Amino acid sequence: MRDIDDPRALGDLRDLAGYDAGAPPLDEETRRRGRTRLLATITAPGADRPRKPGSRLTSPVRRRPALRIALSGAVAAAVTAGFLVAVQHNGDGGRDRTAKPPVTDLPPMRNVSARTVLDGAAAYAREHEKPVSPRDDQFMYTKEIIKETERKTGRTKTYVAENWRSVDGSKRSWVMELGKGWWAPPLAANESVWPPQDWSRLRKLPTDPEQLILAVHEESFGRQGKNASLDDITDLEWSVIHFSLAGLLKLVPVMPEGLRPAAYEALGMVPGVKAVPNQKDAKGRVGVAITYDDPTLPEGASGYGGYFIFDPVTYAFLGFRDERSSGDGMNMKVYTQLSYLDSWAIVDKVKEYPSAAG
């Protein structure tokens, strides 16, 4: 390896910095992580000592594995130029080779932050959402498809869930889950649920993401002053806010204009949300998923919300991925659920099919 003071080495670095990898530029969060990891490696104890051929650089901080990055002087220049080189460590004499994607038919995934994905999803939703103003005496019909796979056997079963919800909540609704349906009576005068299902309450929710977070905070904890600030929210409160926002997005498939984009943006403001690339939806499409690391839960425990899967280019919403279990002990079965909204419409009566959804 050439010394960094060697003019030929500097020329190599300039050539590498100007190299066009044909990939989209990294977002600022990914750049920041790369620079932080680079700095940690450079400043690690003994980083300036010569290494044996084939040995690896180690970081002084142990974290959950993400990308392992070979940090030679050339790759340092590559990080500065704005792209990362991913390598794998194998048992072939300790040599590093360029990593191959785990599945060769996946489209390339660029590194993006959760905020980037959710802001993109909000922009897509604003551009494509269909304004709707149902009457109080009508019903919101939705048809969802759920593909459920048992982890142990790999056996998959597909369910169709058709729901007719009273727009103002004054009439009984028909709801379904995993092939079973039942009548849901209207709420009593002193009852309320989250997320709200009646259109009048949904319309009252803010369509500004920060104000939506504060409204959810007030709904959950019953306090909000004129000078309320997101900076004052604790980890536990953020966990509850995430639960509420994820529930709003999962359980209310059709919303008043502007609310879903605001909910996406609000979700992106929750500390702990993260983007996970190369996730498949119920139709086999590969997207980027958003999930949540809940700091209030023990390590390894999963919280509510599962994965929201988005198109990696347009950020259109593709569907959900979640888990459920049944039984306990040796008889416990764990299922992976992939679901998406197939169609929706406004109808005049419960159990009435819209002509388009037939």
Number of C-alpha atoms within 10 A of each C-alpha: 7 11 10 12 8 10 11 12 16 17 11 15 20 15 14 16 19 13 12 11 10 6 10 13 15 16 14 13 14 18 20 13 11 20 15 12 15 21 13 16 18 18 12 15 12 10 14 9 7 7 11 7 9 11 11 15 16 16 17 11 9 7 7 5 6 6 12 14 19 21 20 13 15 19 20 22 21 21 18 14 18 18 24 22 15 14 15 14 16 11 7 9 10 12 13 16 13 10 13 10 11 8 8 8 8 14 13 14 16 17 20 21 20 25 21 18 27 28 21 22 22 25 18 16 21 16 10 10 15 11 11 12 11 17 14 15 14 19 26 23 27 22 18 18 19 23 20 24 18 17 14 9 9 11 10 13 12 16 16 17 19 23 22 27 28 28 23 18 22 15 18 15 20 19 17 18 14 14 11 11 13 11 12 16 13 15 13 9 6 5 7 10 8 13 18 16 21 18 20 14 11 16 14 11 19 18 19 15 20 18 17 21 27 21 19 21 20 15 14 14 12 9 11 13 8 5 5 13 13 14 6 8 14 9 15 13 15 21 22 17 26 27 16 22 22 23 16 20 20 16 13 16 16 21 20 19 17 18 25 23 26 26 25 23 27 25 30 23 20 20 15 17 18 18 20 19 18 19 20 20 25 20 12 9 15 22 26 27 28 25 22 23 16 21 14 13 12 8 9 7 9 14 16 17 21 18 23 24 31 27 20 22 12 12 21 20 21 21 24 23 23 15 18 11 12 10 9 9 7 6 8 9 15 17 20 16 21 23 21 21 17 15 14 19 18 20 22 16 15 18 15 13 17 13 8 8 12 6
